[in-house]
Amino acid sequence: MTTHCELSSRAALCRQLARREPNSKTYWLAEAENWLRLSREPIHPVRIGTEDPFEQFLGLIEQRAGPS
């Protein structure tokens, strides 16, 4: 999962690239704003279905193992 710190770091990197590449400054600043916006939003874990992913994994292992 991506953390707020990682998103903020990506924004900082884009700002550095904007200083290093004046011809692409607008692009890099726009990218920095996008990453910064994402860093301000709450991060929600992704779940497939209603069952816990770890429980799904254990169920797959049981299916492959067959009858005990």
MIDO-781907 format. One line per field, with one value per atom (N, C-alpha, C): x, y, z; atom name; residue in three letters. Coordinates in Angstrom, 2 decimals. Layout:
BEGIN
c1 = [X, ...];
c2 = [Y, ...];
c3 = [Z, ...];
atom = [CA, ...];
type = [ALA, ...];
***
This chain:
BEGIN
c1 = [0.84, 0.00, 0.90, 0.48, 1.21, 0.89, 1.93, 1.73, 1.70, 1.25, 1.24, 2.66, 3.60, 5.00, 5.52, 5.19, 5.64, 5.04, 3.77, 3.13, 3.75, 4.04, 4.69, 6.10, 6.79, 8.14, 8.10, 7.09, 6.96, 6.71, 5.91, 5.66, 6.95, 7.76, 9.04, 9.98, 10.01, 10.85, 10.41, 9.13, 8.64, 9.03, 8.99, 9.42, 10.91, 11.71, 13.15, 13.35, 12.60, 12.71, 12.28, 11.31, 10.87, 12.00, 12.81, 13.95, 15.07, 15.27, 16.35, 16.03, 14.75, 14.33, 13.38, 13.92, 13.06, 12.10, 12.48, 11.60, 10.35, 10.44, 9.31, 8.75, 9.07, 8.69, 7.19, 6.38, 4.93, 4.43, 4.96, 4.57, 4.90, 6.15, 6.58, 5.84, 5.54, 4.78, 3.35, 2.77, 1.42, 1.45, 2.49, 2.62, 2.79, 3.58, 3.78, 2.45, 1.64, 0.34, -0.56, -0.50, -1.32, -0.92, 0.39, 0.85, 0.52, 0.65, 0.34, -1.15, -1.99, -3.44, -3.75, -3.12, -3.34, -2.85, -1.77, -1.22, -2.14, -3.00, -3.93, -5.20, -5.47, -6.67, -6.43, -7.47, -7.30, -7.00, -6.17, -5.83, -6.71, -7.41, -8.29, -7.71, -7.59, -7.09, -8.07, -7.55, -8.38, -8.76, -10.03, -10.54, -11.35, -11.12, -11.91, -12.92, -14.18, -15.22, -15.31, -16.02, -16.22, -15.28, -14.62, -13.72, -12.33, -11.67, -10.32, -9.38, -8.46, -7.55, -6.73, -6.32, -5.55, -6.41, -7.66, -8.58, -8.81, -8.89, -9.02, -7.82, -6.64, -5.41, -5.40, -5.78, -5.82, -6.82, -7.95, -8.94, -8.39, -7.60, -6.98, -6.00, -5.25, -4.29, -5.03, -6.14, -6.93, -7.49, -7.94, -8.48, -7.41, -6.22, -5.15, -4.63, -4.71, -4.22, -5.15, -6.41, -7.35, -7.84, -8.55, -9.08, -7.99, -8.23, -7.24, -7.46];
c2 = [-1.17, 0.00, 1.25, 2.22, 3.48, 4.33, 4.92, 5.72, 7.21, 8.01, 9.47, 9.98, 9.39, 9.80, 9.55, 8.40, 8.09, 9.06, 9.39, 10.33, 11.72, 12.15, 13.46, 13.45, 12.33, 12.22, 12.32, 11.72, 11.80, 13.25, 13.97, 15.38, 16.18, 15.91, 16.62, 16.31, 15.07, 14.70, 15.44, 15.55, 16.28, 17.75, 18.35, 19.75, 19.90, 18.92, 18.94, 18.84, 17.96, 17.81, 19.09, 19.80, 21.07, 22.09, 22.09, 23.01, 22.58, 21.28, 20.77, 20.82, 20.72, 20.68, 21.85, 23.02, 24.21, 24.06, 23.30, 23.13, 22.32, 21.49, 20.65, 21.07, 22.28, 22.76, 22.65, 23.05, 23.02, 21.60, 20.67, 19.27, 18.76, 19.00, 18.47, 19.13, 20.41, 21.07, 20.54, 20.23, 19.64, 18.26, 17.49, 16.17, 16.29, 17.26, 17.48, 17.81, 18.64, 18.99, 17.77, 16.91, 15.70, 14.79, 14.56, 13.71, 14.33, 15.66, 16.34, 16.22, 16.35, 16.19, 14.78, 13.78, 12.40, 12.16, 12.84, 12.64, 13.21, 14.13, 14.73, 13.91, 12.98, 12.16, 10.97, 10.50, 9.31, 8.09, 7.21, 5.99, 4.87, 4.21, 3.11, 1.82, 0.78, -0.48, -1.09, -1.75, -2.37, -3.76, -4.06, -5.39, -5.93, -7.21, -7.88, -8.75, -8.42, -9.17, -8.72, -9.51, -9.16, -9.90, -10.93, -11.73, -11.10, -11.25, -10.77, -11.45, -10.69, -11.29, -12.44, -12.35, -13.43, -14.69, -14.50, -15.63, -16.26, -15.44, -15.96, -16.81, -16.34, -17.07, -18.42, -18.43, -19.68, -20.66, -20.13, -20.98, -21.62, -20.86, -21.42, -22.52, -22.34, -23.36, -24.65, -24.50, -25.67, -26.40, -25.65, -26.28, -27.07, -26.54, -27.22, -28.43, -28.37, -29.49, -30.70, -30.45, -31.54, -32.04, -33.18, -33.72, -34.18, -33.99, -34.36, -35.77];
c3 = [0.00, 0.00, 0.00, -0.73, -0.80, 0.42, 1.02, 2.22, 1.87, 2.83, 2.64, 2.44, 3.14, 3.03, 1.62, 1.05, -0.31, -1.32, -1.16, -2.08, -1.97, -0.75, -0.56, -1.14, -1.02, -1.59, -3.10, -3.70, -5.16, -5.59, -4.81, -5.11, -5.01, -3.99, -3.83, -4.99, -5.42, -6.56, -7.82, -8.03, -9.20, -9.14, -7.95, -7.82, -8.12, -7.71, -8.04, -9.54, -10.17, -11.63, -12.36, -11.80, -12.40, -12.38, -11.32, -11.26, -12.21, -12.35, -13.19, -14.68, -15.01, -16.41, -16.70, -16.93, -17.14, -18.33, -19.34, -20.50, -20.16, -19.14, -18.73, -17.37, -16.96, -15.64, -15.39, -16.33, -16.17, -15.93, -16.70, -16.54, -15.14, -14.70, -13.40, -12.24, -12.36, -11.30, -11.24, -12.40, -12.42, -11.78, -12.08, -11.46, -9.95, -9.52, -8.09, -7.40, -8.02, -7.46, -7.36, -8.37, -8.36, -7.19, -7.02, -5.92, -4.57, -4.48, -3.23, -2.89, -3.91, -3.70, -3.20, -3.82, -3.39, -1.96, -1.57, -0.22, 0.85, 0.48, 1.44, 1.64, 0.72, 0.81, 1.74, 2.40, 3.24, 2.38, 2.89, 2.17, 2.70, 1.78, 2.14, 1.58, 2.41, 1.90, 0.89, -0.11, -1.14, -0.67, -0.76, -0.39, -1.55, -1.84, -2.86, -2.14, -2.29, -1.58, -0.13, 0.64, 2.05, 2.97, 2.44, 3.26, 3.31, 4.43, 4.62, 3.62, 2.97, 1.99, 2.55, 3.80, 4.41, 4.53, 4.90, 5.00, 3.63, 2.58, 1.22, 0.86, 1.21, 0.93, 1.65, 2.92, 3.66, 3.04, 2.56, 1.89, 0.63, -0.13, -1.35, -1.00, 0.07, 0.50, 0.87, 1.59, 1.99, 0.78, -0.22, -1.44, -2.17, -2.27, -2.98, -2.21, -0.89, -0.08, -0.20, -0.50, -0.64, 0.69, 0.68, 1.93, 2.87, 4.15, 5.17, 5.66];
atom = [N, CA, C, N, CA, C, N, CA, C, N, CA, C, N, CA, C, N, CA, C, N, CA, C, N, CA, C, N, CA, C, N, CA, C, N, CA, C, N, CA, C, N, CA, C, N, CA, C, N, CA, C, N, CA, C, N, CA, C, N, CA, C, N, CA, C, N, CA, C, N, CA, C, N, CA, C, N, CA, C, N, CA, C, N, CA, C, N, CA, C, N, CA, C, N, CA, C, N, CA, C, N, CA, C, N, CA, C, N, CA, C, N, CA, C, N, CA, C, N, CA, C, N, CA, C, N, CA, C, N, CA, C, N, CA, C, N, CA, C, N, CA, C, N, CA, C, N, CA, C, N, CA, C, N, CA, C, N, CA, C, N, CA, C, N, CA, C, N, CA, C, N, CA, C, N, CA, C, N, CA, C, N, CA, C, N, CA, C, N, CA, C, N, CA, C, N, CA, C, N, CA, C, N, CA, C, N, CA, C, N, CA, C, N, CA, C, N, CA, C, N, CA, C, N, CA, C, N, CA, C, N, CA, C, N, CA, C];
type = [MET, MET, MET, THR, THR, THR, THR, THR, THR, HIS, HIS, HIS, CYS, CYS, CYS, GLU, GLU, GLU, LEU, LEU, LEU, SER, SER, SER, SER, SER, SER, ARG, ARG, ARG, ALA, ALA, ALA, ALA, ALA, ALA, LEU, LEU, LEU, CYS, CYS, CYS, ARG, ARG, ARG, GLN, GLN, GLN, LEU, LEU, LEU, ALA, ALA, ALA, ARG, ARG, ARG, ARG, ARG, ARG, GLU, GLU, GLU, PRO, PRO, PRO, ASN, ASN, ASN, SER, SER, SER, LYS, LYS, LYS, THR, THR, THR, TYR, TYR, TYR, TRP, TRP, TRP, LEU, LEU, LEU, ALA, ALA, ALA, GLU, GLU, GLU, ALA, ALA, ALA, GLU, GLU, GLU, ASN, ASN, ASN, TRP, TRP, TRP, LEU, LEU, LEU, ARG, ARG, ARG, LEU, LEU, LEU, SER, SER, SER, ARG, ARG, ARG, GLU, GLU, GLU, PRO, PRO, PRO, ILE, ILE, ILE, HIS, HIS, HIS, PRO, PRO, PRO, VAL, VAL, VAL, ARG, ARG, ARG, ILE, ILE, ILE, GLY, GLY, GLY, THR, THR, THR, GLU, GLU, GLU, ASP, ASP, ASP, PRO, PRO, PRO, PHE, PHE, PHE, GLU, GLU, GLU, GLN, GLN, GLN, PHE, PHE, PHE, LEU, LEU, LEU, GLY, GLY, GLY, LEU, LEU, LEU, ILE, ILE, ILE, GLU, GLU, GLU, GLN, GLN, GLN, ARG, ARG, ARG, ALA, ALA, ALA, GLY, GLY, GLY, PRO, PRO, PRO, SER, SER, SER];
***
